[in-house]
């Protein structure tokens, strides 16, 4: 009689022992979770090192499906695109489930992910008040600039901005996020460009096969700085059809970023008003197979701290795909319109002059597919390919010269990859490799007194890159696992870095059309210790990453009112250090988790400016630590206390502008009232610490103390 063992998410569970109703072992599941028991068996019990045991009756006909609902350790998918228990994965991965995300005090996704040690945006400020061009991710101490050195994917679709590479953190409605997997370390072998620091995989919420015909959830908060954070989601399920409709609103009046002692008459609050929406329609093909279409939009407007500066984004995405048998297919596209205004300030910040207005329309088309197949009980092979094409332009009105500057270009990346995963007994051996071809072409630039369809051609270029990775894990008993991995990775320059002048505050960064891709080499080794009987785990890793030709903003000149920089391929940077992730549950009512990262991230070679060698990578602190204490009581509710500490860092390549260390303390509390209602409250930076965010060259600060209260309503669950 055939059978299959899966976890609560439908992923196959390999190596589970199947016993008959007399307790005799009769089968062991293969890599695909399948097994077979003799005819006439009445019941089976299934046990696994990674899950609580489960039992199920054996039907007279058909396949047995046993679901292991209670994992003793997390199962991760994104690092190797194949389900692995966290202890069996050589990659360092931190998983945040939807419940943990909702119990964070922050109103933004990037704020919630700051509970992962080592996660930081280019600057310390929240995406609620930051310029979008500073919202790239820094992982493993590698820093970032306007663009992220880490890749973000949502249901296998890349989410990095098609033109600039930064992340729109308010794009996905919060109720559509089932969990987030943060993979630290290079992953270009499976994901291609941008995955130098790691991959953040956002897994979508989907109605279960046993879901009721309809559900509805609504969350809404209001609090300090006139901050509103509201979301709603409705689902339906009928027969083989299901659908989701979601909506979100985040708005805040914000605060003035410039430090009080250097503010002038022109300084205003920086803020955001953003709305998003998502709709998806699914058709179930079998128990674990489906086909779907999805569309989403985010529309936001920001004020950037003075009367004449602001920006706005409208980004539409559309996806069609299928998860069928062993094949995953995604066809996707997006259309973006981004605009921004720029100004210069007079001495004393007493007045400002509008200098530029830029529009950056972009369109992207892409496709991705991968296939996997189990061979025997301990071998899995995977193959995949993806491609995407971006067409974009930077159209600027230059008020200082009464002229137009327009640059159009195309970029295309195509990659093929393969992976082999071998799991004999207590070993996990993995090998993967990818070949990418990146090209930047059809570049036209026009400058003159008025718009013109022509222009001069700028040089095109292309690169072919090979990125392998090897990993090994050895379990020593059921509680301890040793791991090691090595990788190559790369990141191609974005059109924003090549052709567009950027500005944050009074820090102006010139583009460089001669930039080439960053190349990284790295390795890490460590261990994971799991003590499920005590609800505790510890993962420790030593990591080392070297990036050749990193794209960096180098300082050209500095005045009291403005800093001028230019993007260049620096010689080499290195980041080495230690990361720790821990979780412990000493009693049923208390759970503690957190982590620490030490990263020695410095410039190690640059022939043109040898004086930079030994300098810290800008906006990277050597010490970062996070902790969360969660207290629960059936009658009193939940209280979550969160802290984050970060050491000192520098804001510039020359290490002249020091940003001091900081400590923040947040809290979240909730109480259920019946089956449908929940009241909750949160507070950020409760000690009202002044967090130094940047010196551009004027000192800017992080968010002051903010408290919010909210209400949640659920129906149909």
C-alpha positions as CSV (number, residue, x, y, z in Angstrom):
1,X,0.0,0.0,0.0
2,X,1.7,3.3,-1.1
3,X,1.9,6.3,1.2
4,X,3.5,9.7,1.6
5,X,4.7,11.7,4.6
6,X,4.6,15.5,4.4
7,X,4.9,18.4,6.8
8,X,2.2,21.0,7.5
9,X,3.3,23.0,4.4
10,X,3.1,20.0,2.1
11,X,6.9,19.5,1.8
12,X,8.0,15.9,1.7
13,X,9.7,14.5,4.9
14,X,12.6,12.2,4.1
15,X,14.0,9.5,6.4
16,X,10.9,9.1,8.5
17,X,10.4,5.7,10.1
18,X,7.0,4.0,9.4
19,X,5.8,1.4,11.9
20,X,2.7,-0.9,11.8
21,X,0.0,-1.1,14.5
22,X,2.3,-3.5,16.5
23,X,5.2,-1.1,16.5
24,X,7.3,-2.9,14.0
25,X,9.3,-0.8,11.5
26,X,8.0,-1.6,8.0
27,X,9.4,1.3,5.9
28,X,11.5,4.4,5.7
29,X,10.5,7.4,3.5
30,X,12.6,8.4,0.6
31,X,13.7,11.8,-0.5
32,X,10.2,12.4,-1.9
33,X,8.5,11.4,1.3
34,X,7.0,8.2,-0.2
35,X,6.9,4.8,1.3
36,X,5.0,1.5,0.9
37,X,3.6,-0.9,3.6
38,X,2.2,-4.4,3.3
39,X,-1.4,-4.9,2.4
40,X,-3.6,-5.5,5.4
41,X,-1.8,-3.0,7.7
42,X,-4.5,-1.4,9.9
43,X,-2.7,1.7,11.1
44,X,0.7,3.3,10.7
45,X,2.7,5.5,13.1
46,X,5.4,7.8,11.7
47,X,8.4,9.2,13.6
48,X,11.1,11.6,12.5
49,X,14.1,13.2,14.2
50,X,12.6,16.6,13.2
51,X,8.9,16.2,14.1
52,X,6.5,15.0,16.8
53,X,5.2,11.5,16.0
54,X,1.9,11.0,14.2
55,X,-0.5,8.2,13.4
56,X,-3.0,7.5,10.6
57,X,-5.3,4.7,9.5
58,X,-4.5,2.8,6.3
59,X,-7.4,3.1,3.8
60,X,-8.5,0.0,1.8
61,X,-7.7,1.8,-1.4
62,X,-5.7,4.9,-2.5
63,X,-2.6,6.5,-1.0
64,X,-1.9,7.1,2.7
65,X,-1.0,10.7,3.5
66,X,0.5,11.3,6.9
67,X,1.0,15.0,7.9
68,X,3.5,15.8,10.6
69,X,2.0,18.9,12.1
70,X,4.5,19.8,14.9
71,X,8.1,20.4,13.8
72,X,10.8,20.1,16.4
73,X,13.0,22.3,14.2
74,X,12.4,24.6,11.3
75,X,12.2,23.4,7.7
76,X,13.8,25.8,5.3
77,X,13.3,25.9,1.5
78,X,15.0,29.0,0.0
79,X,18.7,28.2,0.6
80,X,18.7,25.1,-1.6
81,X,15.2,25.3,-3.3
82,X,14.7,21.8,-1.7
83,X,13.1,21.4,1.8
84,X,15.8,20.8,4.5
85,X,15.7,20.8,8.2
86,X,17.6,23.8,9.5
87,X,20.3,21.6,11.1
88,X,20.8,19.8,7.7
89,X,21.4,23.0,5.8
90,X,25.0,24.3,5.3
91,X,23.5,27.8,4.8
92,X,22.9,30.1,7.7
93,X,19.1,30.8,7.6
94,X,16.8,32.6,10.0
95,X,13.0,32.1,9.6
96,X,10.4,34.5,10.8
97,X,6.8,33.2,10.7
98,X,3.8,35.5,10.2
99,X,3.0,35.4,13.9
100,X,6.4,36.7,14.9
101,X,6.3,39.4,12.2
102,X,2.9,40.6,13.5
103,X,4.3,40.7,17.1
104,X,7.0,43.2,16.2
105,X,6.6,46.8,17.3
106,X,7.6,48.1,13.9
107,X,5.0,49.1,11.2
108,X,7.3,48.3,8.3
109,X,8.7,44.9,7.1
110,X,12.3,46.1,7.2
111,X,11.8,47.2,10.8
112,X,10.6,43.7,11.7
113,X,13.5,42.0,9.9
114,X,15.9,44.1,12.0
115,X,15.4,41.4,14.6
116,X,17.8,39.3,12.4
117,X,21.3,40.2,13.5
118,X,23.3,41.7,10.6
119,X,20.3,42.8,8.7
120,X,20.4,46.6,8.0
121,X,19.4,49.0,5.3
122,X,22.1,51.2,3.7
123,X,21.4,53.6,6.5
124,X,19.9,53.0,10.0
125,X,16.6,54.8,9.3
126,X,13.3,53.1,8.7
127,X,11.8,52.9,5.3
128,X,8.9,55.0,6.6
129,X,11.0,58.1,6.3
130,X,14.0,57.0,4.2
131,X,14.6,57.9,0.6
132,X,13.9,54.8,-1.6
133,X,17.5,55.0,-2.9
134,X,18.8,54.2,0.6
135,X,16.7,51.1,1.1
136,X,19.1,48.5,-0.2
137,X,19.9,45.6,2.2
138,X,23.2,45.0,3.9
139,X,23.9,41.4,5.1
140,X,27.1,39.7,6.3
141,X,28.7,43.1,6.9
142,X,29.0,43.8,3.1
143,X,27.1,47.1,3.2
144,X,25.2,48.5,0.3
145,X,24.8,51.8,-1.6
146,X,21.6,52.8,-3.5
147,X,21.3,49.2,-4.6
148,X,20.9,46.1,-2.4
149,X,23.7,43.5,-2.3
150,X,21.1,40.9,-1.4
151,X,18.2,39.6,-3.4
152,X,14.5,39.6,-2.3
153,X,12.1,37.2,-3.8
154,X,8.3,36.7,-3.3
155,X,7.1,33.3,-4.3
156,X,10.2,32.8,-6.6
157,X,9.7,36.3,-8.3
158,X,12.5,38.9,-7.7
159,X,11.3,42.0,-5.9
160,X,14.4,44.3,-6.2
161,X,13.5,47.5,-8.1
162,X,14.0,46.9,-11.8
163,X,15.8,50.2,-12.4
164,X,17.7,50.9,-9.1
165,X,17.9,47.6,-7.3
166,X,16.6,48.9,-4.0
167,X,13.6,47.4,-2.2
168,X,10.1,48.7,-1.8
169,X,9.4,47.5,1.7
170,X,5.7,48.6,1.6
171,X,4.9,46.7,-1.6
172,X,3.5,43.4,-0.2
173,X,0.4,43.6,2.0
174,X,1.4,42.4,5.4
175,X,-1.4,39.8,5.6
176,X,-0.1,38.1,2.5
177,X,3.2,37.1,4.1
178,X,3.3,33.6,5.6
179,X,6.9,33.7,6.6
180,X,10.3,35.2,5.6
181,X,13.5,33.2,5.3
182,X,16.7,35.2,5.5
183,X,19.6,33.3,4.0
184,X,22.9,34.9,4.8
185,X,25.9,34.3,2.5
186,X,26.3,34.2,-1.3
187,X,23.6,32.4,-3.3
188,X,24.3,33.4,-6.9
189,X,24.6,29.7,-7.8
190,X,20.8,29.4,-7.7
191,X,19.6,33.0,-7.8
192,X,22.0,34.9,-10.0
193,X,22.8,38.6,-9.7
194,X,22.4,40.5,-6.4
195,X,22.7,37.5,-4.1
196,X,26.1,38.3,-2.8
197,X,25.1,39.0,0.8
198,X,22.2,36.6,0.7
199,X,18.6,36.0,-0.3
200,X,15.4,37.0,1.5
201,X,12.6,34.7,0.5
202,X,9.1,35.9,1.3
203,X,6.7,33.0,1.2
204,X,3.1,34.0,0.4
205,X,0.0,33.1,2.4
206,X,-2.4,30.7,0.6
207,X,-5.7,29.2,1.8
208,X,-5.3,25.6,2.9
209,X,-7.1,22.9,1.0
210,X,-9.4,22.5,4.1
211,X,-10.1,26.2,4.4
212,X,-13.7,27.4,4.9
213,X,-15.6,28.8,2.0
214,X,-14.7,32.4,3.0
215,X,-12.5,34.2,5.5
216,X,-11.8,37.9,6.3
217,X,-9.1,39.5,8.4
218,X,-8.6,43.2,9.2
219,X,-5.9,44.9,11.2
220,X,-5.6,48.6,11.9
221,X,-3.4,50.8,14.1
222,X,-3.0,54.4,14.9
223,X,-0.5,56.3,17.0
224,X,2.4,58.7,17.3
225,X,3.5,60.9,14.4
226,X,0.0,60.4,13.0
227,X,1.0,56.9,11.9
228,X,-1.7,54.7,10.4
229,X,-1.0,51.1,9.5
230,X,-4.1,49.2,8.2
231,X,-4.5,46.0,6.3
232,X,-7.4,43.7,5.2
233,X,-7.6,40.4,3.5
234,X,-10.4,38.3,2.2
235,X,-10.3,34.7,0.8
236,X,-12.7,32.3,-0.8
237,X,-12.5,28.6,-1.4
238,X,-14.9,26.6,-3.5
239,X,-14.1,23.2,-5.0
240,X,-10.8,23.4,-6.8
241,X,-10.9,27.3,-7.0
242,X,-9.6,29.7,-4.4
243,X,-8.7,33.3,-4.3
244,X,-7.2,36.1,-2.2
245,X,-7.8,39.8,-2.2
246,X,-5.6,42.0,0.1
247,X,-5.1,45.7,0.7
248,X,-2.8,47.8,2.9
249,X,-2.3,51.4,3.9
250,X,0.8,52.9,5.7
251,X,0.9,56.6,6.3
252,X,2.8,58.8,8.7
253,X,3.4,62.5,9.1
254,X,7.0,61.5,10.1
255,X,9.5,63.7,11.7
256,X,12.4,66.0,10.9
257,X,15.5,63.9,10.3
258,X,18.0,66.8,10.6
259,X,19.4,67.0,14.1
260,X,17.9,69.9,16.1
261,X,21.1,71.9,16.5
262,X,21.7,72.2,12.8
263,X,18.2,72.6,11.5
264,X,17.2,75.6,9.4
265,X,14.0,77.3,8.3
266,X,13.7,74.9,5.3
267,X,13.7,71.7,7.2
268,X,10.4,69.7,7.3
269,X,9.3,66.3,8.3
270,X,10.2,63.3,6.1
271,X,7.2,60.9,5.6
272,X,5.4,58.5,3.4
273,X,1.8,57.8,2.4
274,X,1.6,54.4,0.7
275,X,-1.2,52.1,-0.4
276,X,-0.8,48.5,-1.8
277,X,-3.1,45.8,-3.1
278,X,-2.8,42.2,-4.3
279,X,-5.3,39.8,-5.9
280,X,-4.7,36.1,-6.7
281,X,-6.8,33.4,-8.3
282,X,-5.7,29.7,-7.9
283,X,-6.9,26.5,-9.5
284,X,-6.0,23.3,-7.7
285,X,-4.8,20.6,-10.0
286,X,-4.3,17.9,-7.3
287,X,-3.5,17.7,-3.7
288,X,-0.2,19.7,-4.0
289,X,-0.4,21.0,-7.6
290,X,-1.9,24.3,-8.7
291,X,-2.0,27.0,-11.4
292,X,-2.5,30.7,-10.6
293,X,-2.5,34.3,-11.7
294,X,-1.6,37.2,-9.4
295,X,-1.5,41.0,-9.7
296,X,-0.3,43.6,-7.3
297,X,0.3,47.4,-7.0
298,X,2.0,49.8,-4.7
299,X,1.5,53.6,-4.9
300,X,3.5,55.8,-2.5
301,X,4.4,59.5,-2.2
302,X,7.2,60.8,0.0
303,X,8.3,64.2,1.3
304,X,12.1,64.2,1.7
305,X,12.7,66.8,4.4
306,X,12.3,70.2,2.6
307,X,9.4,72.0,0.8
308,X,10.8,71.3,-2.7
309,X,12.1,67.7,-2.4
310,X,10.0,64.6,-2.7
311,X,9.5,61.4,-4.7
312,X,6.8,59.0,-5.7
313,X,6.5,55.4,-6.9
314,X,3.8,53.5,-8.7
315,X,4.7,49.9,-9.4
316,X,2.5,47.2,-10.9
317,X,3.4,43.6,-11.0
318,X,1.7,40.6,-12.6
319,X,2.6,36.9,-12.3
320,X,1.3,33.7,-13.7
321,X,2.6,30.3,-12.8
322,X,2.2,26.7,-11.7
323,X,3.5,24.3,-9.1
324,X,2.9,21.0,-10.9
325,X,4.5,17.7,-9.9
326,X,8.2,18.5,-9.6
327,X,8.1,21.6,-11.8
328,X,7.8,25.3,-10.6
329,X,7.2,27.9,-13.4
330,X,6.8,31.6,-13.1
331,X,6.1,34.2,-15.8
332,X,6.2,37.7,-14.5
333,X,6.4,41.4,-15.5
334,X,6.2,44.8,-13.9
335,X,5.8,48.4,-14.9
336,X,7.1,51.2,-12.7
337,X,7.0,55.0,-12.7
338,X,9.3,56.7,-10.3
339,X,9.9,60.5,-10.0
340,X,12.0,62.7,-7.7
341,X,12.9,66.3,-7.2
342,X,16.2,67.7,-6.1
343,X,17.4,71.0,-4.6
344,X,20.4,72.8,-3.2
345,X,20.4,74.6,0.1
346,X,21.9,78.0,1.1
347,X,24.2,78.3,4.0
348,X,22.4,78.0,7.3
349,X,19.6,76.0,5.6
350,X,17.7,79.3,5.3
351,X,16.4,78.7,1.7
352,X,16.6,76.2,-1.1
353,X,16.6,76.2,-4.9
354,X,15.1,73.5,-7.1
355,X,17.8,72.0,-9.3
356,X,16.4,68.9,-11.0
357,X,13.3,66.9,-11.7
358,X,13.7,63.3,-12.7
359,X,11.3,60.6,-14.0
360,X,12.5,57.0,-14.3
361,X,10.0,54.8,-16.0
362,X,10.9,51.1,-16.2
363,X,9.3,47.9,-17.6
364,X,10.5,44.3,-16.9
365,X,9.6,40.9,-18.3
366,X,10.9,37.7,-16.9
367,X,10.5,33.9,-16.6
368,X,11.8,31.3,-14.2
369,X,11.5,27.6,-14.0
370,X,13.1,24.8,-12.0
371,X,12.6,21.0,-11.8
372,X,13.6,18.5,-9.2
373,X,13.6,14.8,-9.0
374,X,14.3,12.3,-6.2
375,X,16.6,9.4,-7.2
376,X,16.3,6.6,-4.6
377,X,16.1,7.4,-0.9
378,X,18.9,9.8,-0.6
379,X,19.6,11.7,-3.8
380,X,17.8,14.8,-5.3
381,X,18.8,16.6,-8.5
382,X,17.5,20.0,-9.5
383,X,17.8,22.0,-12.7
384,X,16.5,25.5,-13.6
385,X,16.8,28.5,-15.8
386,X,15.5,32.1,-15.7
387,X,15.7,35.3,-17.7
388,X,14.5,38.8,-17.3
389,X,14.7,41.9,-19.5
390,X,14.5,45.5,-18.2
391,X,13.9,48.6,-20.4
392,X,14.2,51.9,-18.6
393,X,15.1,55.5,-18.9
394,X,16.2,58.5,-16.8
395,X,14.5,61.7,-18.0
396,X,15.7,64.8,-16.2
397,X,14.9,68.5,-16.3
398,X,17.9,70.5,-15.3
399,X,16.7,73.8,-14.0
400,X,20.2,75.2,-13.4
401,X,21.0,75.0,-17.1
402,X,17.5,75.0,-18.6
403,X,18.1,71.8,-20.4
404,X,17.0,68.2,-20.7
405,X,19.1,65.1,-20.0
406,X,17.6,61.7,-21.1
407,X,19.3,58.3,-21.0
408,X,17.6,55.1,-22.1
409,X,19.0,51.5,-21.9
410,X,18.2,47.9,-21.7
411,X,19.6,45.1,-19.5
412,X,19.1,41.4,-19.8
413,X,20.2,38.5,-17.6
414,X,19.8,34.9,-18.5
415,X,21.0,32.0,-16.3
416,X,21.0,28.2,-16.1
417,X,21.8,26.2,-13.0
418,X,21.9,22.8,-11.5
419,X,22.1,21.3,-8.1
420,X,22.7,17.8,-6.5
421,X,21.7,17.0,-3.0
422,X,22.9,13.7,-1.4
423,X,21.7,12.7,2.1
424,X,23.3,9.4,3.1
425,X,22.5,8.6,6.8
426,X,23.7,11.6,8.9
427,X,25.4,13.5,6.0
428,X,24.0,16.2,3.7
429,X,26.3,16.9,0.7
430,X,25.4,19.5,-1.8
431,X,26.9,20.9,-5.0
432,X,25.4,23.5,-7.3
433,X,26.6,25.8,-10.1
434,X,25.1,28.5,-12.3
435,X,26.2,30.2,-15.5
436,X,24.8,33.8,-16.1
437,X,25.1,36.0,-19.2
438,X,24.5,39.7,-18.4
439,X,24.3,42.4,-21.0
440,X,23.7,46.1,-21.0
441,X,22.9,47.5,-24.4
442,X,20.8,49.9,-26.6
443,X,22.1,52.9,-24.6
444,X,21.2,56.3,-25.9
445,X,21.8,59.7,-24.2
446,X,20.5,63.1,-25.2
447,X,21.1,66.5,-23.7
448,X,19.9,69.8,-25.0
449,X,17.4,72.6,-24.5
450,X,14.4,70.4,-25.2
451,X,13.4,66.8,-25.6
452,X,14.6,65.0,-28.7
453,X,14.0,61.5,-30.0
454,X,17.6,60.9,-31.0
455,X,20.8,61.1,-29.0
456,X,24.3,59.6,-29.0
457,X,25.0,56.0,-28.4
458,X,27.0,55.0,-25.3
459,X,29.1,51.8,-25.1
460,X,27.4,48.5,-24.5
461,X,29.0,45.6,-22.5
462,X,28.3,42.1,-21.6
463,X,29.7,39.5,-19.1
464,X,29.4,35.8,-18.6
465,X,29.8,34.6,-15.0
466,X,30.2,31.1,-13.5
467,X,29.1,30.8,-9.8
468,X,29.5,27.4,-8.0
469,X,28.8,26.4,-4.4
470,X,29.7,23.4,-2.3
471,X,28.2,22.5,1.1
472,X,28.4,19.7,3.7
473,X,26.6,19.0,6.9
474,X,27.3,16.1,9.4
475,X,24.9,15.3,12.1
476,X,26.5,14.0,15.3
477,X,23.6,12.3,17.0
478,X,20.1,13.9,17.0
479,X,21.1,17.2,18.6
480,X,24.4,18.4,17.0
481,X,25.2,19.2,13.4
482,X,28.5,20.5,11.9
483,X,28.3,22.5,8.6
484,X,30.6,24.2,6.1
485,X,30.1,25.8,2.6
486,X,32.0,27.8,0.0
487,X,30.6,29.9,-2.9
488,X,31.2,32.4,-5.7
489,X,28.7,35.1,-6.3
490,X,28.2,38.3,-8.4
491,X,26.1,41.4,-8.8
492,X,25.7,43.4,-12.0
493,X,25.5,47.2,-12.0
494,X,22.0,48.7,-12.3
495,X,21.0,51.4,-14.7
496,X,20.7,53.8,-11.7
497,X,24.4,53.3,-10.9
498,X,25.5,53.6,-14.5
499,X,23.5,56.6,-15.7
500,X,21.6,58.5,-13.0
501,X,22.8,61.2,-10.6
502,X,21.4,60.4,-7.1
503,X,21.0,62.7,-4.1
504,X,20.1,62.1,-0.5
505,X,19.9,65.3,1.6
506,X,22.9,67.3,0.4
507,X,24.9,64.3,-0.6
508,X,25.1,64.1,-4.4
509,X,26.4,60.9,-6.1
510,X,27.4,61.0,-9.8
511,X,26.9,57.9,-12.0
512,X,29.6,56.0,-13.9
513,X,28.9,54.4,-17.2
514,X,32.2,52.3,-17.0
515,X,31.1,50.2,-14.0
516,X,31.4,46.5,-14.2
517,X,30.0,43.7,-12.0
518,X,31.0,42.9,-8.5
519,X,32.6,39.4,-7.9
520,X,32.5,37.7,-4.5
521,X,34.2,34.6,-3.0
522,X,33.3,33.4,0.4
523,X,33.0,30.5,2.8
524,X,31.5,29.8,6.3
525,X,31.6,27.0,8.8
526,X,29.8,26.4,12.1
527,X,27.4,24.2,14.0
528,X,23.8,23.9,15.1
529,X,22.8,22.5,18.5
530,X,19.1,21.6,19.0
531,X,17.7,20.6,22.4
532,X,13.9,20.2,21.6
533,X,13.1,18.8,25.1
534,X,14.1,22.3,26.4
535,X,12.8,24.2,23.4
536,X,16.3,25.6,22.7
537,X,18.6,25.8,19.7
538,X,21.9,27.6,18.9
539,X,23.5,28.1,15.6
540,X,27.0,29.6,15.3
541,X,28.9,30.4,12.1
542,X,32.3,31.9,11.2
543,X,32.0,33.6,7.8
544,X,34.5,35.3,5.3
545,X,33.6,37.1,2.1
546,X,35.8,38.9,-0.3
547,X,34.2,41.2,-3.0
548,X,36.4,42.2,-5.9
549,X,35.4,45.4,-7.8
550,X,32.7,46.4,-5.3
551,X,30.7,49.4,-6.6
552,X,31.3,52.1,-4.0
553,X,30.5,55.8,-3.7
554,X,33.8,57.6,-3.4
555,X,34.1,61.1,-2.0
556,X,35.2,63.7,-4.5
557,X,34.7,66.9,-2.5
558,X,33.0,68.2,0.7
559,X,31.7,71.6,1.7
560,X,29.7,72.6,4.8
561,X,26.5,72.3,2.7
562,X,27.2,69.5,0.2
563,X,29.2,66.3,-0.4
564,X,30.0,65.2,-3.9
565,X,30.6,61.5,-4.6
566,X,31.0,59.3,-7.7
567,X,30.4,55.6,-8.1
568,X,33.5,53.5,-8.8
569,X,34.6,49.9,-8.9
570,X,36.8,49.9,-5.7
571,X,39.7,47.4,-5.6
572,X,38.5,44.9,-3.0
573,X,36.6,44.7,0.3
574,X,36.5,41.8,2.8
575,X,34.1,41.0,5.6
576,X,34.9,38.3,8.2
577,X,33.2,37.6,11.5
578,X,31.0,35.5,13.6
579,X,27.2,35.2,13.8
580,X,25.0,33.6,16.5
581,X,21.3,32.7,16.5
582,X,19.7,31.3,19.6
583,X,16.3,30.4,20.9
584,X,15.3,29.0,24.3
585,X,12.0,28.3,26.0
586,X,12.6,27.7,29.7
587,X,8.9,27.4,30.4
588,X,5.7,27.2,28.5
589,X,4.9,30.9,29.1
590,X,8.3,32.4,28.2
591,X,10.3,32.2,24.9
592,X,13.6,34.0,24.2
593,X,15.4,34.3,20.9
594,X,17.9,36.6,19.4
595,X,21.4,36.8,17.9
596,X,24.7,38.5,17.5
597,X,27.0,39.4,14.6
598,X,30.6,40.6,14.7
599,X,31.8,41.7,11.2
600,X,35.3,43.1,10.5
601,X,34.5,44.7,7.2
602,X,37.3,46.7,5.6
603,X,38.8,47.9,2.3
604,X,41.7,45.6,1.5
605,X,43.0,46.9,-1.8
606,X,42.6,50.0,-4.0
607,X,45.6,51.0,-6.2
608,X,44.2,54.4,-7.1
609,X,43.7,55.5,-3.5
610,X,45.9,53.4,-1.2
611,X,45.0,55.6,1.7
612,X,41.6,53.9,1.8
613,X,43.0,50.5,2.5
614,X,42.1,49.5,6.1
615,X,39.1,51.8,6.3
616,X,35.8,50.4,7.5
617,X,33.1,49.8,4.9
618,X,30.6,52.7,5.2
619,X,27.5,52.0,7.2
620,X,28.6,48.7,8.6
621,X,28.9,48.3,12.4
622,X,31.3,45.6,13.8
623,X,28.9,44.6,16.6
624,X,25.2,44.1,16.3
625,X,22.9,42.2,18.7
626,X,19.2,41.6,18.9
627,X,16.9,39.9,21.5
628,X,13.2,39.2,21.9
629,X,11.5,38.0,25.0
630,X,7.9,36.7,24.6
631,X,5.6,36.2,27.6
632,X,2.2,34.5,27.1
633,X,-0.7,33.8,29.5
634,X,-4.0,32.3,28.4
635,X,-6.0,35.0,30.3
636,X,-3.6,38.0,30.3
637,X,-2.5,37.7,26.6
638,X,1.0,38.3,25.1
639,X,3.8,40.7,25.8
640,X,6.9,40.8,23.5
641,X,9.9,42.8,24.4
642,X,12.5,43.5,21.7
643,X,15.9,45.1,21.9
644,X,18.5,46.0,19.3
645,X,22.0,47.2,19.8
646,X,24.6,48.3,17.2
647,X,28.2,49.5,17.5
648,X,29.7,52.6,16.0
649,X,30.2,52.9,12.2
650,X,31.2,55.4,9.6
651,X,29.0,57.1,7.0
652,X,31.7,57.7,4.4
653,X,34.5,55.9,2.5
654,X,37.2,58.1,4.1
655,X,35.9,57.3,7.7
656,X,35.7,60.9,8.6
657,X,32.0,60.9,9.7
658,X,31.6,58.7,12.8
659,X,28.1,57.5,13.8
660,X,28.0,56.5,17.4
661,X,26.6,53.2,18.8
662,X,23.0,52.9,19.8
663,X,20.5,50.8,21.8
664,X,16.7,50.7,21.2
665,X,14.0,49.0,23.2
666,X,10.6,48.1,21.7
667,X,7.5,46.4,23.1
668,X,4.3,44.8,21.7
669,X,1.3,43.5,23.7
670,X,-1.9,41.8,22.6
671,X,-5.1,40.3,24.1
672,X,-7.7,38.2,22.4
673,X,-11.4,38.9,23.1
674,X,-13.4,35.9,22.0
675,X,-12.7,34.1,18.7
676,X,-12.8,37.2,16.5
677,X,-11.3,40.2,18.2
678,X,-7.8,41.1,19.3
679,X,-6.6,44.4,20.9
680,X,-2.9,45.2,20.6
681,X,-0.4,48.0,21.3
682,X,3.2,48.7,20.4
683,X,5.9,51.1,21.3
684,X,9.2,51.8,19.4
685,X,12.3,53.3,20.9
686,X,10.6,53.5,24.3
687,X,13.7,55.1,25.9
688,X,13.6,57.8,23.2
689,X,17.3,57.4,22.3
690,X,18.8,59.6,19.6
691,X,20.0,57.2,16.9
692,X,22.6,58.8,14.5
693,X,21.5,57.7,11.0
694,X,23.8,59.6,8.6
695,X,26.0,62.6,8.0
696,X,25.4,63.9,4.5
697,X,27.4,66.0,5.8
698,X,24.6,67.2,8.1
699,X,23.7,64.9,11.0
700,X,20.4,63.1,10.6
701,X,18.6,61.1,13.3
702,X,16.4,58.0,13.6
703,X,12.9,57.8,14.8
704,X,11.9,59.2,18.2
705,X,9.6,57.3,20.5
706,X,6.4,56.2,18.8
707,X,3.4,54.4,20.4
708,X,0.5,52.8,18.5
709,X,-2.7,51.0,19.4
710,X,-4.6,48.7,17.1
711,X,-7.5,46.3,16.6
712,X,-7.8,43.1,14.7
713,X,-10.9,41.3,13.5
714,X,-11.0,37.7,12.1
715,X,-14.0,35.9,10.6
716,X,-14.3,32.5,9.1
717,X,-11.3,30.7,10.5
